[in-house]
Amino acid sequence: MRLMVRVKLLPTPEQTQALEATLRACNRAADYVSLIAFQSGVRDRNGLQKAVYGDVKAAFGLSAQPAVRVVRKVVDAYATLAAQLKAGLLGGKESKRYRKATGSPVSFRPEAAQPFDDRCLSWQTDARIVSI
């Protein structure tokens, strides 16, 4: 059984800057991974992770679990796009929306949400501290 916990972070201004920098790094990494997925056609988690994991960690300064989560975020984005295309939500293959969606890599806003899980966090409950 998985327990879901909602917490409200109250970071200092310095911690806020560090969190924002991490978020931007994750989204830059996601754009990079998306480009590789687009160019190579590799869209499965294991294949894509094998292709980019080391580069993502080194080039974007991410630790292991955020690097893995970035790959999964990209795989999920391409799966969503494929489902939208299959459902005809972007029109037919001749439509401008379809061509635009399939003609370039999926991109991520600099401050787009980044999933984290319990492997990205350490809890010090007595001190009321969460480390990301």
KAHUNOR-V852473 format. One record per residue. N is the residue number from 1. PHI is phi in radians with two decimals (* if undefined). NEAR is the number of other ideal C-beta (glycine too) atoms within 10 Angstrom. Layout:
[[N,PHI,NEAR] [N,PHI,NEAR]]
This chain:
[[1,*,2] [2,-1.70,5] [3,-1.74,5] [4,-1.80,4] [5,-2.20,8] [6,-1.84,4] [7,-2.20,9] [8,-1.91,4] [9,-1.45,9] [10,-2.17,8] [11,-1.32,13] [12,-1.25,8] [13,-0.98,7] [14,-1.17,8] [15,-1.17,12] [16,-1.06,12] [17,-1.08,11] [18,-1.14,13] [19,-1.11,14] [20,-1.14,13] [21,-1.12,11] [22,-1.13,19] [23,-1.07,16] [24,-1.11,16] [25,-1.09,19] [26,-1.08,25] [27,-1.31,21] [28,-1.14,17] [29,-1.09,27] [30,-1.10,26] [31,-1.09,18] [32,-1.10,18] [33,-1.09,30] [34,-1.10,22] [35,-1.08,16] [36,-1.09,18] [37,-1.08,23] [38,-1.13,17] [39,-1.23,9] [40,-1.60,12] [41,1.40,8] [42,-1.41,19] [43,-2.22,16] [44,-1.56,12] [45,-1.02,15] [46,-1.15,10] [47,-1.13,15] [48,-1.21,21] [49,-1.08,20] [50,-1.08,12] [51,-1.30,16] [52,-2.14,23] [53,-0.92,17] [54,-1.08,11] [55,-1.11,14] [56,-1.10,26] [57,-1.09,17] [58,-1.25,10] [59,-1.30,13] [60,-1.96,20] [61,1.17,13] [62,-1.65,20] [63,-1.39,11] [64,-1.00,12] [65,-1.16,14] [66,-1.06,26] [67,-1.11,22] [68,-1.13,19] [69,-1.15,20] [70,-1.10,30] [71,-1.06,25] [72,-1.12,16] [73,-1.05,22] [74,-1.19,28] [75,-1.02,21] [76,-1.11,13] [77,-1.12,20] [78,-1.22,18] [79,-1.14,13] [80,-1.10,11] [81,-1.06,16] [82,-1.05,12] [83,-1.15,10] [84,-1.13,14] [85,-1.13,16] [86,-1.09,9] [87,-1.37,8] [88,1.35,10] [89,-1.26,12] [90,-1.95,18] [91,1.47,13] [92,-1.41,9] [93,-1.05,9] [94,-1.53,7] [95,-1.28,12] [96,-1.11,9] [97,-1.11,12] [98,-1.09,17] [99,-1.10,13] [100,-1.15,10] [101,-1.21,16] [102,-1.75,13] [103,-1.56,8] [104,-2.62,11] [105,-1.12,18] [106,-1.09,19] [107,-2.11,12] [108,-2.21,21] [109,-1.10,10] [110,-0.97,12] [111,-2.02,10] [112,-1.14,15] [113,-1.02,11] [114,-2.20,20] [115,-1.24,12] [116,-2.16,14] [117,-2.28,12] [118,-1.08,11] [119,-1.35,12] [120,-1.68,17] [121,-2.11,13] [122,-2.24,10] [123,-1.93,13] [124,-2.12,9] [125,-1.11,7] [126,-1.08,6] [127,-1.56,7] [128,1.02,9] [129,-2.18,9] [130,-2.11,14] [131,-1.86,8] [132,-1.86,13]]
